[in-house]
Amino acid sequence: MGGGAVSGREAGGGAVSGPEVKRIAVIGAGEMGAGIAQVVAGAGFATLLVDVSAPPLAAARERIERDLGRAVERGRLDAAAAEATLAAIETSSEIDAVATADHVIEAVTEDLAVKEKVLGLVDAAAPAGAIIASNTSQFSIASLALATGRPDRVIGTHWFNPPPAMRLIEVVRGPHTSDTTLAETLELCGRFGKETIVCRKDSQGFITSRLIIALILEAARIVEEGIGDPADVNRACRLAFNHAMGPLDTADLSGLDTVLMICERLTEHYGERYRPPQNLRALVNAGNYGRKTGGGFDTLDPPVAADAG
């Protein structure tokens, strides 16, 4: 589904549309925030990247510059476009800087309390007509929207890692999100060069997190039961199903601590089908969170079996 108009059943609603979007603020300069800012700037928008201090902002700019450099080396981008993208990105450690933004994308850590606090600060500083979009993979848009005074202008935009390479944005409509906000967000995602799907119910895990977590958990159980090792489980999904990455590699990339947290929340809402297996808990308890710590499912040797100690 491409970015664009919503169906006739969703048209209308009487909400006032916001300003023409020329300047976009991205809140959070981590891996996701930096990647989102790169996409936004590359699409021709003046881009403001905001974080609490200078070091993460400097690291984000270096990350973006490296990624653009690799794209030029591989012939995916010309040097002039890379330079224009980097030049379009400004940084600030002041949340009040979003006062100049027409659209705000929140991309801070996946912690509900942190997101609610940040959204409240953004709401106080951003122009009244600006949409506030939360990059969350699981949290209720209704809860996030109630941290602001503009729940009709709050929406979920779930990006995927790495944002410059991944084609999809999952757009999540909360119960207060207006038809106009949904339509404007879909159109903007199209301008980013992305395709979209719409999660039409504000449910835990939305569409994509429920799907990928179900696959990750079954893959982890196969390893735990000694049926196959992580490399073969990943290879099976790549070669048999044409997945770009195996489910356990996806878990390692996402962070096993994050995966475990999402599993536990999904279990609270949907029951036993999302209960995490012991090998996932054991890895996290040992501080093995995947790529960010250098140890995860890809380093299990021998595989952790269900009857192992």
C-alpha angles and dihedrals in degrees: 000000000000128000111270143085123355122232123282091254089063098041121109124022095155096249118150112246120233131242123294105278112244103134123046128189121208114199114209125038099213124117094289096041092049091049093048091049089051091053093046093048091045089056090060102262125134100246131205117194113197131192136154097260144011101258097066090044091052091047090050092052090050090049091050092047091051092048092049090048091054090049090054092047091052093048095245093116135024121237095246092055091048092051091047091051093051092045091053093061120088123179134213138174091205119091089205087072088081087076086089095051127103093196131020128206114195111208105163126136118308094257117122096214092049092048093048091050093048093046090052091053092046091050091054093051106034124087114271095248097048120114115232110211120191119211096215129146096202120359123113111262088209091060092046092046092053089061085070137054092234107061091158089061096049120096139159121249109181109197124191131231121288094025096198092056103036116086101203136080116184107215114206121200118208122207091259097042109118125230088243093054091051093048093047092048093050090049091049092050088054089053088053087060093249134129119228144211122193123226099207098190122056093233130153111275094007113219107308101041091051091051098046095041091052089054094044092051094050090047090051091049091052088055093044091052091052093242095125140351123249094257093054093045090053092044091051092057093045097047103030098039101024092238113166090225134015119251096248091048087051090052092049091049093047094048121261091232089058092045091051092049091051091048092053092050092047089050089055090055104033107022136227098350089078098041107129119239122241096253090062091049091046093054093049093045088054091052093252103138100161127255095355091063099030094245134082140108089325091063098046106126113191098016115254106253127200092249096045105125 
